[in-house]
Amino acid sequence: MRTFSSFLGRRVETESGRSLGGCHELRALIGEGNPTVSALVVGPRGLREHFGIGSARANRPDAVPWDAVVRIEGDRIVVRDGTELE
């Protein structure tokens, strides 16, 4: 089992090694039951969001959809090739 905080600081890369930035925050859907992670917030904009500068509602690409995650290994999170920030 992983904690939300265990994702923070990990590098986010595509399968072919293209860097998308560091993971600074997670977005989750909260409803009945446990929260469900929906995206990884990455890069410089994600870092500003983590510190409360800016807003998740602003139209800017700073998140990787959770369903793009292929595997988590060591200090990196690997996502499918072709994944772009949303």
TABEL-V56856 format. One line per field, one symbol per residue. ss: DSSP state (a for helix, b for strand, c for the rest). psi: psi as a letter, one per 40 degrees, with the letter a starting at -180 (. if undefined). Layout:
ss->???
psi->???
//
This chain:
ss->cccaaaacccbbbbccccbbbbbbbbbbbccccccbbbbbbbaaaaaaaaccccccccccccbbbaaabbbbbccbbbbccccccc
psi->hiideedheiihiideehheaiheiiiihhahaiihhdihhiadddddddeehaieeigiheihhdeehdihhbfihhiiiehii.
//
